Amino acid sequence: MQHHFAYIESITDTVPLDGGLALKAGETDFLMKKRIIGWPLTDSVIYATARFRAARVVGGDPHFEGLEDVIFVV
């Protein structure tokens, strides 16, 4: 199991949640809660981080379906 975690760490960027990113996540949370029922704060942190890094969110979480910069997989 440890080698799987080491591999994931080797291909993944860890982004610290600093004040600027936390503010963006809060703004994202405020806007998304108006658009999507049940939108969690965690998704705001993920989405704001991806947008800040000019990256995409890849996943199957239904909250992200149809959003900009998201690759939705089923």
CHARMM internal coordinates of N, CA and C (Angstrom, degrees):
IC EDIT
DIST 1 N 1 CA 1.4432
DIST 1 CA 1 C 1.5277
ANGL 1 N 1 CA 1 C 111.09
DIST 1 C 2 N 1.3186
ANGL 1 CA 1 C 2 N 116.87
DIHE 1 N 1 CA 1 C 2 N -38.23
DIST 2 N 2 CA 1.4588
ANGL 1 C 2 N 2 CA 121.37
DIHE 1 CA 1 C 2 N 2 CA -178.92
DIST 2 CA 2 C 1.5284
ANGL 2 N 2 CA 2 C 111.27
DIHE 1 C 2 N 2 CA 2 C -61.04
DIST 2 C 3 N 1.3298
ANGL 2 CA 2 C 3 N 118.04
DIHE 2 N 2 CA 2 C 3 N -38.90
DIST 3 N 3 CA 1.4663
ANGL 2 C 3 N 3 CA 119.67
DIHE 2 CA 2 C 3 N 3 CA -179.54
DIST 3 CA 3 C 1.5261
ANGL 3 N 3 CA 3 C 111.57
DIHE 2 C 3 N 3 CA 3 C -68.67
DIST 3 C 4 N 1.3334
ANGL 3 CA 3 C 4 N 118.00
DIHE 3 N 3 CA 3 C 4 N -29.58
DIST 4 N 4 CA 1.4639
ANGL 3 C 4 N 4 CA 120.43
DIHE 3 CA 3 C 4 N 4 CA 175.50
DIST 4 CA 4 C 1.5313
ANGL 4 N 4 CA 4 C 110.06
DIHE 3 C 4 N 4 CA 4 C -65.88
DIST 4 C 5 N 1.3158
ANGL 4 CA 4 C 5 N 115.65
DIHE 4 N 4 CA 4 C 5 N -43.90
DIST 5 N 5 CA 1.4522
ANGL 4 C 5 N 5 CA 120.38
DIHE 4 CA 4 C 5 N 5 CA 179.60
DIST 5 CA 5 C 1.5305
ANGL 5 N 5 CA 5 C 110.67
DIHE 4 C 5 N 5 CA 5 C -64.52
DIST 5 C 6 N 1.3135
ANGL 5 CA 5 C 6 N 116.71
DIHE 5 N 5 CA 5 C 6 N -41.54
DIST 6 N 6 CA 1.4674
ANGL 5 C 6 N 6 CA 120.87
DIHE 5 CA 5 C 6 N 6 CA 178.75
DIST 6 CA 6 C 1.5232
ANGL 6 N 6 CA 6 C 110.50
DIHE 5 C 6 N 6 CA 6 C -62.01
DIST 6 C 7 N 1.3294
ANGL 6 CA 6 C 7 N 117.15
DIHE 6 N 6 CA 6 C 7 N -39.87
DIST 7 N 7 CA 1.4667
ANGL 6 C 7 N 7 CA 120.43
DIHE 6 CA 6 C 7 N 7 CA 178.22
DIST 7 CA 7 C 1.5299
ANGL 7 N 7 CA 7 C 110.65
DIHE 6 C 7 N 7 CA 7 C -63.84
DIST 7 C 8 N 1.3083
ANGL 7 CA 7 C 8 N 116.72
DIHE 7 N 7 CA 7 C 8 N -46.77
DIST 8 N 8 CA 1.4656
ANGL 7 C 8 N 8 CA 120.57
DIHE 7 CA 7 C 8 N 8 CA -179.74
DIST 8 CA 8 C 1.5273
ANGL 8 N 8 CA 8 C 109.68
DIHE 7 C 8 N 8 CA 8 C -60.29
DIST 8 C 9 N 1.3196
ANGL 8 CA 8 C 9 N 117.34
DIHE 8 N 8 CA 8 C 9 N -43.78
DIST 9 N 9 CA 1.4652
ANGL 8 C 9 N 9 CA 120.38
DIHE 8 CA 8 C 9 N 9 CA 177.70
DIST 9 CA 9 C 1.5221
ANGL 9 N 9 CA 9 C 112.04
DIHE 8 C 9 N 9 CA 9 C -61.32
DIST 9 C 10 N 1.3329
ANGL 9 CA 9 C 10 N 117.07
DIHE 9 N 9 CA 9 C 10 N -33.80
DIST 10 N 10 CA 1.4670
ANGL 9 C 10 N 10 CA 120.33
DIHE 9 CA 9 C 10 N 10 CA -177.07
DIST 10 CA 10 C 1.5300
ANGL 10 N 10 CA 10 C 112.66
DIHE 9 C 10 N 10 CA 10 C -71.89
DIST 10 C 11 N 1.3269
ANGL 10 CA 10 C 11 N 117.84
DIHE 10 N 10 CA 10 C 11 N -22.12
DIST 11 N 11 CA 1.4707
ANGL 10 C 11 N 11 CA 120.42
DIHE 10 CA 10 C 11 N 11 CA -178.38
DIST 11 CA 11 C 1.5249
ANGL 11 N 11 CA 11 C 112.55
DIHE 10 C 11 N 11 CA 11 C -111.43
DIST 11 C 12 N 1.3259
ANGL 11 CA 11 C 12 N 117.01
DIHE 11 N 11 CA 11 C 12 N 8.31
DIST 12 N 12 CA 1.4589
ANGL 11 C 12 N 12 CA 122.01
DIHE 11 CA 11 C 12 N 12 CA -175.16
DIST 12 CA 12 C 1.5235
ANGL 12 N 12 CA 12 C 109.81
DIHE 11 C 12 N 12 CA 12 C -121.52
DIST 12 C 13 N 1.3253
ANGL 12 CA 12 C 13 N 116.00
DIHE 12 N 12 CA 12 C 13 N 141.69
DIST 13 N 13 CA 1.4605
ANGL 12 C 13 N 13 CA 120.75
DIHE 12 CA 12 C 13 N 13 CA 172.28
DIST 13 CA 13 C 1.5233
ANGL 13 N 13 CA 13 C 108.81
DIHE 12 C 13 N 13 CA 13 C -92.52
DIST 13 C 14 N 1.3102
ANGL 13 CA 13 C 14 N 116.11
DIHE 13 N 13 CA 13 C 14 N 133.96
DIST 14 N 14 CA 1.4493
ANGL 13 C 14 N 14 CA 121.51
DIHE 13 CA 13 C 14 N 14 CA 173.36
DIST 14 CA 14 C 1.5184
ANGL 14 N 14 CA 14 C 107.26
DIHE 13 C 14 N 14 CA 14 C -98.13
DIST 14 C 15 N 1.3064
ANGL 14 CA 14 C 15 N 116.54
DIHE 14 N 14 CA 14 C 15 N 127.25
DIST 15 N 15 CA 1.4594
ANGL 14 C 15 N 15 CA 121.52
DIHE 14 CA 14 C 15 N 15 CA -176.91
DIST 15 CA 15 C 1.5250
ANGL 15 N 15 CA 15 C 108.10
DIHE 14 C 15 N 15 CA 15 C -113.68
DIST 15 C 16 N 1.3380
ANGL 15 CA 15 C 16 N 117.57
DIHE 15 N 15 CA 15 C 16 N 119.12
DIST 16 N 16 CA 1.4619
ANGL 15 C 16 N 16 CA 118.83
DIHE 15 CA 15 C 16 N 16 CA 178.55
DIST 16 CA 16 C 1.5307
ANGL 16 N 16 CA 16 C 111.46
DIHE 15 C 16 N 16 CA 16 C -68.57
DIST 16 C 17 N 1.3044
ANGL 16 CA 16 C 17 N 115.44
DIHE 16 N 16 CA 16 C 17 N 142.72
DIST 17 N 17 CA 1.4608
ANGL 16 C 17 N 17 CA 120.73
DIHE 16 CA 16 C 17 N 17 CA 178.66
DIST 17 CA 17 C 1.5252
ANGL 17 N 17 CA 17 C 107.87
DIHE 16 C 17 N 17 CA 17 C -88.49
DIST 17 C 18 N 1.3350
ANGL 17 CA 17 C 18 N 114.89
DIHE 17 N 17 CA 17 C 18 N 90.42
DIST 18 N 18 CA 1.4603
ANGL 17 C 18 N 18 CA 119.86
DIHE 17 CA 17 C 18 N 18 CA 179.57
DIST 18 CA 18 C 1.5289
ANGL 18 N 18 CA 18 C 109.60
DIHE 17 C 18 N 18 CA 18 C -91.69
DIST 18 C 19 N 1.3216
ANGL 18 CA 18 C 19 N 115.74
DIHE 18 N 18 CA 18 C 19 N -177.65
DIST 19 N 19 CA 1.4600
ANGL 18 C 19 N 19 CA 120.20
DIHE 18 CA 18 C 19 N 19 CA -176.59
DIST 19 CA 19 C 1.5171
ANGL 19 N 19 CA 19 C 113.60
DIHE 18 C 19 N 19 CA 19 C -61.04
DIST 19 C 20 N 1.3332
ANGL 19 CA 19 C 20 N 117.18
DIHE 19 N 19 CA 19 C 20 N -41.80
DIST 20 N 20 CA 1.4642
ANGL 19 C 20 N 20 CA 120.48
DIHE 19 CA 19 C 20 N 20 CA -179.67
DIST 20 CA 20 C 1.5115
ANGL 20 N 20 CA 20 C 112.46
DIHE 19 C 20 N 20 CA 20 C -63.98
DIST 20 C 21 N 1.3207
ANGL 20 CA 20 C 21 N 115.71
DIHE 20 N 20 CA 20 C 21 N -43.38
DIST 21 N 21 CA 1.4635
ANGL 20 C 21 N 21 CA 119.48
DIHE 20 CA 20 C 21 N 21 CA 179.66
DIST 21 CA 21 C 1.5278
ANGL 21 N 21 CA 21 C 110.68
DIHE 20 C 21 N 21 CA 21 C -69.86
DIST 21 C 22 N 1.3147
ANGL 21 CA 21 C 22 N 116.88
DIHE 21 N 21 CA 21 C 22 N -36.87
DIST 22 N 22 CA 1.4694
ANGL 21 C 22 N 22 CA 120.11
DIHE 21 CA 21 C 22 N 22 CA 177.03
DIST 22 CA 22 C 1.5325
ANGL 22 N 22 CA 22 C 110.88
DIHE 21 C 22 N 22 CA 22 C -62.76
DIST 22 C 23 N 1.3208
ANGL 22 CA 22 C 23 N 116.48
DIHE 22 N 22 CA 22 C 23 N -39.08
DIST 23 N 23 CA 1.4608
ANGL 22 C 23 N 23 CA 120.16
DIHE 22 CA 22 C 23 N 23 CA 176.99
DIST 23 CA 23 C 1.5231
ANGL 23 N 23 CA 23 C 111.20
DIHE 22 C 23 N 23 CA 23 C -63.71
DIST 23 C 24 N 1.3429
ANGL 23 CA 23 C 24 N 117.00
DIHE 23 N 23 CA 23 C 24 N -44.39
DIST 24 N 24 CA 1.4770
ANGL 23 C 24 N 24 CA 121.20
DIHE 23 CA 23 C 24 N 24 CA 177.20
DIST 24 CA 24 C 1.5286
ANGL 24 N 24 CA 24 C 110.57
DIHE 23 C 24 N 24 CA 24 C -61.81
DIST 24 C 25 N 1.3303
ANGL 24 CA 24 C 25 N 116.76
DIHE 24 N 24 CA 24 C 25 N -40.33
DIST 25 N 25 CA 1.4645
ANGL 24 C 25 N 25 CA 120.11
DIHE 24 CA 24 C 25 N 25 CA 178.79
DIST 25 CA 25 C 1.5275
ANGL 25 N 25 CA 25 C 110.33
DIHE 24 C 25 N 25 CA 25 C -64.38
DIST 25 C 26 N 1.3293
ANGL 25 CA 25 C 26 N 116.99
DIHE 25 N 25 CA 25 C 26 N -39.01
DIST 26 N 26 CA 1.4642
ANGL 25 C 26 N 26 CA 120.46
DIHE 25 CA 25 C 26 N 26 CA 177.50
DIST 26 CA 26 C 1.5168
ANGL 26 N 26 CA 26 C 111.91
DIHE 25 C 26 N 26 CA 26 C -64.81
DIST 26 C 27 N 1.3259
ANGL 26 CA 26 C 27 N 116.78
DIHE 26 N 26 CA 26 C 27 N -42.26
DIST 27 N 27 CA 1.4653
ANGL 26 C 27 N 27 CA 120.73
DIHE 26 CA 26 C 27 N 27 CA 177.06
DIST 27 CA 27 C 1.5242
ANGL 27 N 27 CA 27 C 110.50
DIHE 26 C 27 N 27 CA 27 C -63.45
DIST 27 C 28 N 1.3295
ANGL 27 CA 27 C 28 N 115.40
DIHE 27 N 27 CA 27 C 28 N -43.76
DIST 28 N 28 CA 1.4661
ANGL 27 C 28 N 28 CA 120.52
DIHE 27 CA 27 C 28 N 28 CA 177.97
DIST 28 CA 28 C 1.5161
ANGL 28 N 28 CA 28 C 110.14
DIHE 27 C 28 N 28 CA 28 C -60.33
DIST 28 C 29 N 1.3373
ANGL 28 CA 28 C 29 N 116.65
DIHE 28 N 28 CA 28 C 29 N -44.19
DIST 29 N 29 CA 1.4625
ANGL 28 C 29 N 29 CA 121.16
DIHE 28 CA 28 C 29 N 29 CA -178.83
DIST 29 CA 29 C 1.5279
ANGL 29 N 29 CA 29 C 110.97
DIHE 28 C 29 N 29 CA 29 C -60.83
DIST 29 C 30 N 1.3138
ANGL 29 CA 29 C 30 N 116.44
DIHE 29 N 29 CA 29 C 30 N -44.26
DIST 30 N 30 CA 1.4618
ANGL 29 C 30 N 30 CA 121.10
DIHE 29 CA 29 C 30 N 30 CA 179.79
DIST 30 CA 30 C 1.5328
ANGL 30 N 30 CA 30 C 111.14
DIHE 29 C 30 N 30 CA 30 C -58.80
DIST 30 C 31 N 1.3383
ANGL 30 CA 30 C 31 N 116.10
DIHE 30 N 30 CA 30 C 31 N -45.51
DIST 31 N 31 CA 1.4685
ANGL 30 C 31 N 31 CA 120.46
DIHE 30 CA 30 C 31 N 31 CA -178.57
DIST 31 CA 31 C 1.5276
ANGL 31 N 31 CA 31 C 112.94
DIHE 30 C 31 N 31 CA 31 C -71.75
DIST 31 C 32 N 1.3210
ANGL 31 CA 31 C 32 N 116.42
DIHE 31 N 31 CA 31 C 32 N -42.17
DIST 32 N 32 CA 1.4670
ANGL 31 C 32 N 32 CA 119.73
DIHE 31 CA 31 C 32 N 32 CA -175.33
DIST 32 CA 32 C 1.5258
ANGL 32 N 32 CA 32 C 112.35
DIHE 31 C 32 N 32 CA 32 C -71.67
DIST 32 C 33 N 1.3204
ANGL 32 CA 32 C 33 N 117.53
DIHE 32 N 32 CA 32 C 33 N -32.51
DIST 33 N 33 CA 1.4736
ANGL 32 C 33 N 33 CA 119.67
DIHE 32 CA 32 C 33 N 33 CA 178.00
DIST 33 CA 33 C 1.5284
ANGL 33 N 33 CA 33 C 111.04
DIHE 32 C 33 N 33 CA 33 C -63.97
DIST 33 C 34 N 1.3336
ANGL 33 CA 33 C 34 N 117.28
DIHE 33 N 33 CA 33 C 34 N -24.65
DIST 34 N 34 CA 1.4645
ANGL 33 C 34 N 34 CA 121.17
DIHE 33 CA 33 C 34 N 34 CA 175.48
DIST 34 CA 34 C 1.5267
ANGL 34 N 34 CA 34 C 111.21
DIHE 33 C 34 N 34 CA 34 C -75.14
DIST 34 C 35 N 1.3223
ANGL 34 CA 34 C 35 N 117.34
DIHE 34 N 34 CA 34 C 35 N -28.93
DIST 35 N 35 CA 1.4681
ANGL 34 C 35 N 35 CA 122.53
DIHE 34 CA 34 C 35 N 35 CA -174.31
DIST 35 CA 35 C 1.5166
ANGL 35 N 35 CA 35 C 114.01
DIHE 34 C 35 N 35 CA 35 C -95.78
DIST 35 C 36 N 1.3359
ANGL 35 CA 35 C 36 N 117.14
DIHE 35 N 35 CA 35 C 36 N -35.98
DIST 36 N 36 CA 1.4609
ANGL 35 C 36 N 36 CA 120.68
DIHE 35 CA 35 C 36 N 36 CA -170.77
DIST 36 CA 36 C 1.5259
ANGL 36 N 36 CA 36 C 109.60
DIHE 35 C 36 N 36 CA 36 C -126.77
DIST 36 C 37 N 1.3153
ANGL 36 CA 36 C 37 N 116.07
DIHE 36 N 36 CA 36 C 37 N 119.11
DIST 37 N 37 CA 1.4615
ANGL 36 C 37 N 37 CA 121.99
DIHE 36 CA 36 C 37 N 37 CA 179.10
DIST 37 CA 37 C 1.5222
ANGL 37 N 37 CA 37 C 109.52
DIHE 36 C 37 N 37 CA 37 C -64.92
DIST 37 C 38 N 1.3207
ANGL 37 CA 37 C 38 N 116.05
DIHE 37 N 37 CA 37 C 38 N 131.83
DIST 38 N 38 CA 1.4570
ANGL 37 C 38 N 38 CA 121.36
DIHE 37 CA 37 C 38 N 38 CA 176.51
DIST 38 CA 38 C 1.5240
ANGL 38 N 38 CA 38 C 114.23
DIHE 37 C 38 N 38 CA 38 C 79.84
DIST 38 C 39 N 1.3297
ANGL 38 CA 38 C 39 N 117.87
DIHE 38 N 38 CA 38 C 39 N 13.33
DIST 39 N 39 CA 1.4670
ANGL 38 C 39 N 39 CA 121.16
DIHE 38 CA 38 C 39 N 39 CA -179.70
DIST 39 CA 39 C 1.5341
ANGL 39 N 39 CA 39 C 109.31
DIHE 38 C 39 N 39 CA 39 C -64.03
DIST 39 C 40 N 1.3433
ANGL 39 CA 39 C 40 N 118.62
DIHE 39 N 39 CA 39 C 40 N 120.73
DIST 40 N 40 CA 1.4650
ANGL 39 C 40 N 40 CA 120.50
DIHE 39 CA 39 C 40 N 40 CA -178.04
DIST 40 CA 40 C 1.5370
ANGL 40 N 40 CA 40 C 112.56
DIHE 39 C 40 N 40 CA 40 C -89.90
DIST 40 C 41 N 1.3151
ANGL 40 CA 40 C 41 N 115.52
DIHE 40 N 40 CA 40 C 41 N 154.94
DIST 41 N 41 CA 1.4630
ANGL 40 C 41 N 41 CA 121.89
DIHE 40 CA 40 C 41 N 41 CA 178.53
DIST 41 CA 41 C 1.5280
ANGL 41 N 41 CA 41 C 110.97
DIHE 40 C 41 N 41 CA 41 C -58.37
DIST 41 C 42 N 1.3190
ANGL 41 CA 41 C 42 N 117.33
DIHE 41 N 41 CA 41 C 42 N -36.39
DIST 42 N 42 CA 1.4639
ANGL 41 C 42 N 42 CA 120.85
DIHE 41 CA 41 C 42 N 42 CA 179.01
DIST 42 CA 42 C 1.5296
ANGL 42 N 42 CA 42 C 111.10
DIHE 41 C 42 N 42 CA 42 C -57.88
DIST 42 C 43 N 1.3083
ANGL 42 CA 42 C 43 N 117.25
DIHE 42 N 42 CA 42 C 43 N -41.82
DIST 43 N 43 CA 1.4686
ANGL 42 C 43 N 43 CA 120.36
DIHE 42 CA 42 C 43 N 43 CA 178.30
DIST 43 CA 43 C 1.5273
ANGL 43 N 43 CA 43 C 110.87
DIHE 42 C 43 N 43 CA 43 C -65.17
DIST 43 C 44 N 1.3216
ANGL 43 CA 43 C 44 N 117.21
DIHE 43 N 43 CA 43 C 44 N -32.80
DIST 44 N 44 CA 1.4661
ANGL 43 C 44 N 44 CA 120.49
DIHE 43 CA 43 C 44 N 44 CA 176.67
DIST 44 CA 44 C 1.5230
ANGL 44 N 44 CA 44 C 110.72
DIHE 43 C 44 N 44 CA 44 C -64.59
DIST 44 C 45 N 1.3312
ANGL 44 CA 44 C 45 N 116.72
DIHE 44 N 44 CA 44 C 45 N -41.31
DIST 45 N 45 CA 1.4643
ANGL 44 C 45 N 45 CA 120.35
DIHE 44 CA 44 C 45 N 45 CA 178.47
DIST 45 CA 45 C 1.5337
ANGL 45 N 45 CA 45 C 109.78
DIHE 44 C 45 N 45 CA 45 C -64.33
DIST 45 C 46 N 1.3222
ANGL 45 CA 45 C 46 N 117.31
DIHE 45 N 45 CA 45 C 46 N -44.09
DIST 46 N 46 CA 1.4628
ANGL 45 C 46 N 46 CA 121.69
DIHE 45 CA 45 C 46 N 46 CA 179.65
DIST 46 CA 46 C 1.5226
ANGL 46 N 46 CA 46 C 110.43
DIHE 45 C 46 N 46 CA 46 C -62.87
DIST 46 C 47 N 1.3166
ANGL 46 CA 46 C 47 N 116.87
DIHE 46 N 46 CA 46 C 47 N -48.56
DIST 47 N 47 CA 1.4676
ANGL 46 C 47 N 47 CA 121.28
DIHE 46 CA 46 C 47 N 47 CA -176.18
DIST 47 CA 47 C 1.5302
ANGL 47 N 47 CA 47 C 111.11
DIHE 46 C 47 N 47 CA 47 C -67.07
DIST 47 C 48 N 1.3301
ANGL 47 CA 47 C 48 N 117.06
DIHE 47 N 47 CA 47 C 48 N -43.66
DIST 48 N 48 CA 1.4654
ANGL 47 C 48 N 48 CA 120.40
DIHE 47 CA 47 C 48 N 48 CA 179.18
DIST 48 CA 48 C 1.5259
ANGL 48 N 48 CA 48 C 110.92
DIHE 47 C 48 N 48 CA 48 C -64.29
DIST 48 C 49 N 1.3195
ANGL 48 CA 48 C 49 N 117.10
DIHE 48 N 48 CA 48 C 49 N -38.73
DIST 49 N 49 CA 1.4641
ANGL 48 C 49 N 49 CA 120.81
DIHE 48 CA 48 C 49 N 49 CA 178.86
DIST 49 CA 49 C 1.5215
ANGL 49 N 49 CA 49 C 110.76
DIHE 48 C 49 N 49 CA 49 C -63.96
DIST 49 C 50 N 1.3098
ANGL 49 CA 49 C 50 N 116.95
DIHE 49 N 49 CA 49 C 50 N -45.75
DIST 50 N 50 CA 1.4680
ANGL 49 C 50 N 50 CA 120.63
DIHE 49 CA 49 C 50 N 50 CA 179.36
DIST 50 CA 50 C 1.5225
ANGL 50 N 50 CA 50 C 110.80
DIHE 49 C 50 N 50 CA 50 C -61.41
DIST 50 C 51 N 1.2940
ANGL 50 CA 50 C 51 N 117.25
DIHE 50 N 50 CA 50 C 51 N -45.11
DIST 51 N 51 CA 1.4684
ANGL 50 C 51 N 51 CA 120.31
DIHE 50 CA 50 C 51 N 51 CA -179.19
DIST 51 CA 51 C 1.5196
ANGL 51 N 51 CA 51 C 111.24
DIHE 50 C 51 N 51 CA 51 C -67.02
DIST 51 C 52 N 1.3164
ANGL 51 CA 51 C 52 N 117.91
DIHE 51 N 51 CA 51 C 52 N -38.28
DIST 52 N 52 CA 1.4623
ANGL 51 C 52 N 52 CA 122.33
DIHE 51 CA 51 C 52 N 52 CA 177.60
DIST 52 CA 52 C 1.5282
ANGL 52 N 52 CA 52 C 111.12
DIHE 51 C 52 N 52 CA 52 C -62.27
DIST 52 C 53 N 1.3307
ANGL 52 CA 52 C 53 N 115.89
DIHE 52 N 52 CA 52 C 53 N -37.13
DIST 53 N 53 CA 1.4645
ANGL 52 C 53 N 53 CA 121.41
DIHE 52 CA 52 C 53 N 53 CA -178.93
DIST 53 CA 53 C 1.5256
ANGL 53 N 53 CA 53 C 112.62
DIHE 52 C 53 N 53 CA 53 C -89.54
DIST 53 C 54 N 1.3272
ANGL 53 CA 53 C 54 N 118.21
DIHE 53 N 53 CA 53 C 54 N 6.12
DIST 54 N 54 CA 1.4671
ANGL 53 C 54 N 54 CA 123.48
DIHE 53 CA 53 C 54 N 54 CA -176.64
DIST 54 CA 54 C 1.5282
ANGL 54 N 54 CA 54 C 110.08
DIHE 53 C 54 N 54 CA 54 C 54.24
DIST 54 C 55 N 1.3224
ANGL 54 CA 54 C 55 N 114.61
DIHE 54 N 54 CA 54 C 55 N 42.52
DIST 55 N 55 CA 1.4644
ANGL 54 C 55 N 55 CA 122.09
DIHE 54 CA 54 C 55 N 55 CA 179.83
DIST 55 CA 55 C 1.5214
ANGL 55 N 55 CA 55 C 108.96
DIHE 54 C 55 N 55 CA 55 C -115.06
DIST 55 C 56 N 1.3120
ANGL 55 CA 55 C 56 N 115.54
DIHE 55 N 55 CA 55 C 56 N -179.75
DIST 56 N 56 CA 1.4553
ANGL 55 C 56 N 56 CA 121.23
DIHE 55 CA 55 C 56 N 56 CA 177.11
DIST 56 CA 56 C 1.5117
ANGL 56 N 56 CA 56 C 110.12
DIHE 55 C 56 N 56 CA 56 C -118.53
DIST 56 C 57 N 1.3102
ANGL 56 CA 56 C 57 N 115.06
DIHE 56 N 56 CA 56 C 57 N 150.38
DIST 57 N 57 CA 1.4578
ANGL 56 C 57 N 57 CA 120.80
DIHE 56 CA 56 C 57 N 57 CA 171.41
DIST 57 CA 57 C 1.5205
ANGL 57 N 57 CA 57 C 106.42
DIHE 56 C 57 N 57 CA 57 C -87.93
DIST 57 C 58 N 1.3229
ANGL 57 CA 57 C 58 N 117.02
DIHE 57 N 57 CA 57 C 58 N 130.22
DIST 58 N 58 CA 1.4569
ANGL 57 C 58 N 58 CA 121.89
DIHE 57 CA 57 C 58 N 58 CA 177.18
DIST 58 CA 58 C 1.5219
ANGL 58 N 58 CA 58 C 106.90
DIHE 57 C 58 N 58 CA 58 C -119.48
DIST 58 C 59 N 1.3261
ANGL 58 CA 58 C 59 N 116.47
DIHE 58 N 58 CA 58 C 59 N 122.43
DIST 59 N 59 CA 1.4490
ANGL 58 C 59 N 59 CA 118.69
DIHE 58 CA 58 C 59 N 59 CA 179.19
DIST 59 CA 59 C 1.5104
ANGL 59 N 59 CA 59 C 112.22
DIHE 58 C 59 N 59 CA 59 C 171.55
DIST 59 C 60 N 1.3063
ANGL 59 CA 59 C 60 N 114.68
DIHE 59 N 59 CA 59 C 60 N -177.79
DIST 60 N 60 CA 1.4577
ANGL 59 C 60 N 60 CA 120.97
DIHE 59 CA 59 C 60 N 60 CA -176.72
DIST 60 CA 60 C 1.5122
ANGL 60 N 60 CA 60 C 114.08
DIHE 59 C 60 N 60 CA 60 C -115.52
DIST 60 C 61 N 1.3213
ANGL 60 CA 60 C 61 N 117.23
DIHE 60 N 60 CA 60 C 61 N 13.04
DIST 61 N 61 CA 1.4650
ANGL 60 C 61 N 61 CA 120.39
DIHE 60 CA 60 C 61 N 61 CA 177.70
DIST 61 CA 61 C 1.5263
ANGL 61 N 61 CA 61 C 108.71
DIHE 60 C 61 N 61 CA 61 C -64.34
DIST 61 C 62 N 1.3258
ANGL 61 CA 61 C 62 N 118.43
DIHE 61 N 61 CA 61 C 62 N 121.12
DIST 62 N 62 CA 1.4641
ANGL 61 C 62 N 62 CA 120.78
DIHE 61 CA 61 C 62 N 62 CA -175.90
DIST 62 CA 62 C 1.5277
ANGL 62 N 62 CA 62 C 114.19
DIHE 61 C 62 N 62 CA 62 C -60.53
DIST 62 C 63 N 1.3348
ANGL 62 CA 62 C 63 N 117.91
DIHE 62 N 62 CA 62 C 63 N -21.51
DIST 63 N 63 CA 1.4605
ANGL 62 C 63 N 63 CA 119.90
DIHE 62 CA 62 C 63 N 63 CA 177.53
DIST 63 CA 63 C 1.5305
ANGL 63 N 63 CA 63 C 112.00
DIHE 62 C 63 N 63 CA 63 C -63.47
DIST 63 C 64 N 1.3268
ANGL 63 CA 63 C 64 N 116.88
DIHE 63 N 63 CA 63 C 64 N -27.39
DIST 64 N 64 CA 1.4626
ANGL 63 C 64 N 64 CA 121.48
DIHE 63 CA 63 C 64 N 64 CA -176.31
DIST 64 CA 64 C 1.5252
ANGL 64 N 64 CA 64 C 113.65
DIHE 63 C 64 N 64 CA 64 C -90.74
DIST 64 C 65 N 1.3068
ANGL 64 CA 64 C 65 N 117.35
DIHE 64 N 64 CA 64 C 65 N -10.47
DIST 65 N 65 CA 1.4684
ANGL 64 C 65 N 65 CA 120.43
DIHE 64 CA 64 C 65 N 65 CA -176.03
DIST 65 CA 65 C 1.5275
ANGL 65 N 65 CA 65 C 111.08
DIHE 64 C 65 N 65 CA 65 C -59.86
DIST 65 C 66 N 1.3256
ANGL 65 CA 65 C 66 N 115.74
DIHE 65 N 65 CA 65 C 66 N 126.99
DIST 66 N 66 CA 1.4501
ANGL 65 C 66 N 66 CA 122.49
DIHE 65 CA 65 C 66 N 66 CA 176.70
DIST 66 CA 66 C 1.5220
ANGL 66 N 66 CA 66 C 114.83
DIHE 65 C 66 N 66 CA 66 C 85.79
DIST 66 C 67 N 1.3395
ANGL 66 CA 66 C 67 N 118.12
DIHE 66 N 66 CA 66 C 67 N -0.42
DIST 67 N 67 CA 1.4593
ANGL 66 C 67 N 67 CA 119.68
DIHE 66 CA 66 C 67 N 67 CA 179.72
DIST 67 CA 67 C 1.5266
ANGL 67 N 67 CA 67 C 111.36
DIHE 66 C 67 N 67 CA 67 C -84.01
DIST 67 C 68 N 1.3225
ANGL 67 CA 67 C 68 N 114.78
DIHE 67 N 67 CA 67 C 68 N 154.01
DIST 68 N 68 CA 1.4520
ANGL 67 C 68 N 68 CA 121.81
DIHE 67 CA 67 C 68 N 68 CA 177.48
DIST 68 CA 68 C 1.5328
ANGL 68 N 68 CA 68 C 109.99
DIHE 67 C 68 N 68 CA 68 C -64.46
DIST 68 C 69 N 1.3157
ANGL 68 CA 68 C 69 N 116.45
DIHE 68 N 68 CA 68 C 69 N 142.74
DIST 69 N 69 CA 1.4682
ANGL 68 C 69 N 69 CA 123.60
DIHE 68 CA 68 C 69 N 69 CA 179.27
DIST 69 CA 69 C 1.5229
ANGL 69 N 69 CA 69 C 112.89
DIHE 68 C 69 N 69 CA 69 C 65.20
DIST 69 C 70 N 1.3195
ANGL 69 CA 69 C 70 N 116.85
DIHE 69 N 69 CA 69 C 70 N 31.29
DIST 70 N 70 CA 1.4529
ANGL 69 C 70 N 70 CA 121.88
DIHE 69 CA 69 C 70 N 70 CA 177.90
DIST 70 CA 70 C 1.5200
ANGL 70 N 70 CA 70 C 109.52
DIHE 69 C 70 N 70 CA 70 C -124.22
DIST 70 C 71 N 1.3177
ANGL 70 CA 70 C 71 N 116.40
DIHE 70 N 70 CA 70 C 71 N 131.44
DIST 71 N 71 CA 1.4587
ANGL 70 C 71 N 71 CA 122.00
DIHE 70 CA 70 C 71 N 71 CA 170.23
DIST 71 CA 71 C 1.5215
ANGL 71 N 71 CA 71 C 105.47
DIHE 70 C 71 N 71 CA 71 C -103.40
DIST 71 C 72 N 1.3216
ANGL 71 CA 71 C 72 N 115.11
DIHE 71 N 71 CA 71 C 72 N 106.56
DIST 72 N 72 CA 1.4577
ANGL 71 C 72 N 72 CA 120.47
DIHE 71 CA 71 C 72 N 72 CA -175.79
DIST 72 CA 72 C 1.5199
ANGL 72 N 72 CA 72 C 109.69
DIHE 71 C 72 N 72 CA 72 C -91.40
DIST 72 C 73 N 1.3163
ANGL 72 CA 72 C 73 N 115.73
DIHE 72 N 72 CA 72 C 73 N 125.13
DIST 73 N 73 CA 1.4619
ANGL 72 C 73 N 73 CA 120.91
DIHE 72 CA 72 C 73 N 73 CA 179.24
DIST 73 CA 73 C 1.5200
ANGL 73 N 73 CA 73 C 109.30
DIHE 72 C 73 N 73 CA 73 C -117.68
DIST 73 C 74 N 1.2989
ANGL 73 CA 73 C 74 N 114.67
DIHE 73 N 73 CA 73 C 74 N 144.67
DIST 74 N 74 CA 1.4564
ANGL 73 C 74 N 74 CA 120.61
DIHE 73 CA 73 C 74 N 74 CA -179.05
DIST 74 CA 74 C 1.5072
ANGL 74 N 74 CA 74 C 109.58
DIHE 73 C 74 N 74 CA 74 C -104.30
END
COOR INIT
IC SEED 1 N 1 CA 1 C
IC BUILD
